[in-house]
Amino acid sequence: MIAPPIQFDRTTGVLEDANVWERLAALALSSGSKVAASFSHRCFCANLLRKTLPQRDIAMRLNPDTTFDFPYGDGYWSKLLNRQRVLAKPDQRPEPKCRALHAMRD
């Protein structure tokens, strides 16, 4: 049986319905994202850490009317636990480096 999702409010940083190990893992995932931000946001340790965590989701409140659920410990989405990471708005996305991608975007 899969446990109900962990609740995380990205604005306040409050983590609810998580045990001590899951809280420690959240700290490790957030710290790993901060360290990896200087060279790349690929955190391979997140995938290793995920194997030690119970199988459950995390419901991340991005703002008062938006909640995003993803598997807890996911190597890609867990970087959102780093509250210093800025979420780009659609009009603030960087320009694609490839002309073909730029053409597809327009």
C-alpha positions as semicolon CSV with decimal commas, in nm:
position;residue;x (nm);y (nm);z (nm)
1;M;0,000;0,000;0,000
2;I;0,133;0,341;-0,098
3;A;0,125;0,608;0,172
4;P;-0,048;0,942;0,108
5;P;0,175;1,208;-0,048
6;I;0,414;1,423;0,149
7;Q;0,301;1,787;0,150
8;F;0,556;2,058;0,067
9;D;0,482;2,429;0,044
10;R;0,749;2,579;-0,180
11;T;0,671;2,933;-0,065
12;T;0,720;2,869;0,308
13;G;0,941;2,560;0,295
14;V;0,707;2,366;0,527
15;L;0,727;1,988;0,483
16;E;0,435;1,790;0,629
17;D;0,346;1,422;0,666
18;A;0,711;1,316;0,637
19;N;0,907;1,103;0,881
20;V;1,261;1,184;0,996
21;W;1,428;0,988;0,714
22;E;1,210;1,159;0,449
23;R;1,289;1,501;0,597
24;L;1,661;1,424;0,592
25;A;1,629;1,305;0,230
26;A;1,452;1,632;0,138
27;L;1,742;1,826;0,286
28;A;1,991;1,611;0,092
29;L;1,796;1,656;-0,235
30;S;1,772;2,033;-0,187
31;S;2,141;2,062;-0,096
32;G;2,240;1,843;-0,390
33;S;2,047;2,071;-0,624
34;K;2,228;2,376;-0,486
35;V;2,570;2,216;-0,531
36;A;2,489;2,082;-0,878
37;A;2,349;2,418;-0,995
38;S;2,701;2,553;-1,046
39;F;2,784;2,296;-1,315
40;S;2,462;2,119;-1,408
41;H;2,132;2,029;-1,251
42;R;2,188;1,658;-1,300
43;C;2,183;1,506;-0,956
44;F;2,262;1,139;-1,003
45;C;2,266;1,090;-0,627
46;A;1,889;1,158;-0,625
47;N;1,826;0,835;-0,814
48;L;2,037;0,642;-0,563
49;L;1,866;0,810;-0,270
50;R;1,524;0,729;-0,417
51;K;1,597;0,357;-0,384
52;T;1,619;0,398;-0,006
53;L;1,294;0,594;0,028
54;P;0,947;0,449;0,066
55;Q;0,741;0,455;-0,254
56;R;0,520;0,762;-0,229
57;D;0,453;1,093;-0,395
58;I;0,514;1,447;-0,287
59;A;0,249;1,714;-0,344
60;M;0,430;2,043;-0,389
61;R;0,231;2,362;-0,352
62;L;0,381;2,604;-0,601
63;N;0,137;2,885;-0,524
64;P;-0,206;2,909;-0,355
65;D;-0,393;2,754;-0,648
66;T;-0,132;2,517;-0,797
67;T;-0,015;2,184;-0,657
68;F;0,224;1,957;-0,846
69;D;0,254;1,586;-0,756
70;F;0,556;1,375;-0,849
71;P;0,734;1,065;-0,714
72;Y;0,933;1,155;-0,403
73;G;1,306;1,136;-0,474
74;D;1,266;1,176;-0,851
75;G;1,601;1,286;-0,995
76;Y;1,449;1,550;-1,222
77;W;1,161;1,702;-1,025
78;S;1,326;1,691;-0,682
79;K;1,535;1,995;-0,769
80;L;1,213;2,191;-0,703
81;L;1,278;2,124;-0,333
82;N;1,552;2,385;-0,368
83;R;1,347;2,697;-0,295
84;Q;1,623;2,922;-0,432
85;R;1,575;2,773;-0,778
86;V;1,371;3,021;-0,980
87;L;1,076;2,886;-1,173
88;A;1,071;3,059;-1,513
89;K;0,746;3,198;-1,645
90;P;0,662;3,113;-2,009
91;D;0,766;3,460;-2,130
92;Q;1,098;3,431;-1,942
93;R;1,218;3,106;-2,097
94;P;1,566;3,121;-2,246
95;E;1,591;3,120;-2,622
96;P;1,664;2,777;-2,772
97;K;2,023;2,741;-2,892
98;C;1,921;2,535;-3,192
99;R;1,751;2,712;-3,485
100;A;1,524;2,414;-3,546
101;L;1,398;2,433;-3,187
102;H;1,353;2,807;-3,221
103;A;1,142;2,753;-3,534
104;M;0,931;2,489;-3,357
105;R;0,872;2,725;-3,064
106;D;0,731;2,999;-3,287
